[in-house]
């Protein structure tokens, strides 16, 4: 069984390309996951979006900007990458 970058095991539920030409993938983390319908999109414009199993979300524009929303908050954290390996919080 594959694991994600946090070491959590999952199985693939579905993947494909939607009518706009964007790739999507859904994963099943089991009944203990906060968000049992986790998925991600990789869009043709270079952006991507993750709805994570822990309830958090992450959106990256593909142009150095990103927003991360923790599971226990409605407030997004904005990041801007200024050619550093890790995004710097703005």
C-alpha positions as CSV (number, residue, x, y, z in Angstrom):
1,X,0.0,0.0,0.0
2,X,1.5,3.4,-0.9
3,X,2.1,6.1,1.7
4,X,1.9,9.9,1.4
5,X,4.5,12.4,2.4
6,X,3.4,12.2,6.0
7,X,3.6,8.4,6.1
8,X,-0.1,7.8,6.0
9,X,-1.2,4.7,4.0
10,X,-3.9,5.0,1.3
11,X,-5.4,3.3,-1.7
12,X,-6.2,5.0,-5.0
13,X,-10.0,5.5,-5.6
14,X,-10.1,7.2,-8.9
15,X,-8.0,9.3,-11.3
16,X,-8.4,10.8,-14.7
17,X,-8.8,14.0,-16.6
18,X,-11.8,16.3,-16.4
19,X,-13.5,18.2,-19.2
20,X,-11.1,21.2,-18.8
21,X,-8.1,18.9,-19.3
22,X,-7.0,18.9,-15.7
23,X,-5.7,15.8,-13.9
24,X,-7.3,14.7,-10.7
25,X,-6.8,11.8,-8.3
26,X,-8.8,10.7,-5.3
27,X,-7.4,8.7,-2.4
28,X,-9.0,6.5,0.3
29,X,-7.3,6.9,3.7
30,X,-9.9,4.8,5.5
31,X,-12.7,5.5,8.0
32,X,-10.4,7.1,10.6
33,X,-9.4,10.0,8.3
34,X,-10.9,13.4,9.0
35,X,-11.6,13.9,5.3
36,X,-12.5,10.6,3.7
37,X,-12.8,12.3,0.3
38,X,-9.3,13.6,-0.2
39,X,-8.2,14.5,-3.7
40,X,-5.9,16.6,-5.7
41,X,-6.0,18.5,-9.0
42,X,-3.1,19.3,-11.3
43,X,-4.3,22.0,-13.7
44,X,-3.1,22.8,-17.2
45,X,-2.1,26.3,-16.1
46,X,0.5,24.8,-13.7
47,X,-1.6,25.3,-10.5
48,X,-2.5,22.5,-8.2
49,X,-4.9,22.0,-5.3
50,X,-4.9,19.4,-2.5
51,X,-7.8,18.6,-0.2
52,X,-6.0,16.5,2.4
53,X,-7.0,13.6,4.5
54,X,-6.4,15.6,7.7
55,X,-8.9,18.3,6.6
56,X,-6.4,20.8,5.5
57,X,-6.2,22.3,2.0
58,X,-3.3,23.6,-0.1
59,X,-3.5,25.6,-3.3
60,X,-0.4,26.6,-5.4
61,X,-0.7,28.9,-8.4
62,X,2.3,27.4,-10.1
63,X,3.8,30.9,-10.1
64,X,5.3,31.1,-6.7
65,X,2.2,31.8,-4.6
66,X,0.5,29.3,-2.3
67,X,-2.3,29.2,0.3
68,X,-2.5,26.6,3.0
69,X,-5.5,26.3,5.3
70,X,-5.1,24.1,8.4
71,X,-7.9,21.7,9.2
72,X,-8.8,23.5,12.4
73,X,-9.0,27.0,10.9
74,X,-10.8,29.0,8.2
75,X,-7.8,31.3,7.9
76,X,-5.4,30.6,5.0
77,X,-1.7,31.1,5.3
78,X,-0.3,32.9,2.3
79,X,3.2,32.0,1.0
80,X,5.3,33.6,-1.7
81,X,8.4,31.8,-3.0
82,X,11.2,34.3,-3.8
83,X,13.5,31.7,-5.4
84,X,14.1,29.9,-2.1
85,X,13.7,26.2,-1.8
86,X,11.1,26.6,1.0
87,X,8.3,29.2,0.5
88,X,8.6,32.3,2.7
89,X,5.6,33.3,4.7
90,X,4.4,36.8,3.8
